[in-house]
Amino acid sequence: MLCRTDADIERRPARQDSFAAEGASAMAYKHVQLIIGRILTDEELREQFLDHPLETLTALRESGFELTKSEIDALLVTDPRLWRAGPRWVDSRLQRCCLDWSKGSERN
């Protein structure tokens, strides 16, 4: 039979808080993963991010993606070559391309 002491009961809320904090951290990390995936697979978002990185990340945060200042800073200092070269290694069936031909002609 398991016997709980007052000390065990007092510790439980702190432990639940730590689980909640871990859950929030895992959720934020999941949002970072989703954003990285979208930048690598969504041509329009990638171009927007490369042209205006802070504004793009701010808009994503305002649309509901949970990003901390530290995570935004980390994405901003990531070598831009990743965002340019990375999509070449992703199968085209997983990529979303921009069908607005006028945008493509502006970049060339």
C-alpha positions in Angstrom: 0.0 0.0 0.0 1.3 3.4 -1.0 1.3 6.0 1.8 1.5 9.7 0.9 2.9 12.3 3.3 2.0 16.0 3.5 5.3 16.7 1.8 4.3 14.5 -1.2 1.0 16.3 -1.6 2.7 19.7 -1.3 5.2 18.8 -4.1 2.5 17.7 -6.5 1.5 21.2 -7.8 5.1 22.1 -8.4 5.5 18.9 -10.4 2.4 19.6 -12.4 3.6 23.1 -13.1 6.9 21.7 -14.4 4.9 19.3 -16.7 2.9 22.3 -17.9 6.1 24.2 -18.6 7.5 21.3 -20.5 4.3 21.0 -22.5 4.5 24.7 -23.3 8.1 24.4 -24.3 7.4 21.4 -26.5 4.5 23.3 -28.1 6.7 26.3 -28.9 9.4 23.9 -30.2 6.8 22.3 -32.4 5.9 25.7 -33.8 9.6 26.3 -34.6 9.7 23.0 -36.5 6.5 23.9 -38.4 7.9 27.2 -39.4 11.2 25.8 -40.6 9.3 23.2 -42.6 7.1 25.8 -44.1 10.0 28.0 -45.1 11.7 25.1 -46.8 8.6 23.8 -48.6 6.6 27.0 -49.3 8.3 29.0 -52.1 6.2 32.2 -51.5 6.8 32.2 -47.7 10.5 31.4 -48.3 10.9 34.4 -50.6 9.0 36.6 -48.2 11.2 35.4 -45.3 14.4 36.0 -47.3 13.3 39.5 -48.3 11.8 40.5 -44.9 12.7 38.0 -42.2 11.7 39.8 -39.1 8.4 41.0 -40.6 7.6 37.5 -41.8 8.3 35.9 -38.4 6.3 38.7 -36.6 3.4 38.0 -38.9 3.6 34.3 -38.2 3.6 35.0 -34.5 0.6 37.3 -34.8 -1.2 34.6 -36.8 -0.9 32.2 -33.8 2.5 30.6 -34.0 4.1 30.6 -30.6 7.6 32.0 -31.0 9.8 33.5 -28.3 12.2 36.3 -28.9 15.0 33.9 -28.6 13.5 31.6 -31.2 13.0 34.5 -33.6 16.6 35.6 -33.1 17.8 32.1 -33.8 15.8 31.9 -37.0 17.1 35.3 -38.0 20.8 34.4 -37.6 20.4 31.0 -39.3 22.6 31.0 -42.4 20.4 32.1 -45.3 22.1 29.5 -47.5 20.0 26.9 -45.7 16.8 28.6 -46.8 18.0 28.9 -50.4 19.6 25.4 -50.8 17.5 23.3 -48.4 14.5 23.1 -50.7 16.6 21.3 -53.4 16.9 18.4 -51.0 13.1 18.2 -50.4 11.1 16.1 -52.8 9.1 18.4 -55.1 5.9 16.6 -54.1 6.3 18.1 -50.7 6.8 21.6 -51.9 4.3 24.4 -52.5 5.4 26.5 -55.4 4.3 30.0 -56.3 2.1 30.1 -59.3 2.1 33.9 -59.7 4.3 34.3 -62.7 4.7 38.0 -62.1 6.5 37.4 -58.9 9.0 35.0 -60.6 9.7 37.6 -63.3 10.4 40.3 -60.6 13.2 38.1 -59.1 15.1 37.4 -62.3 
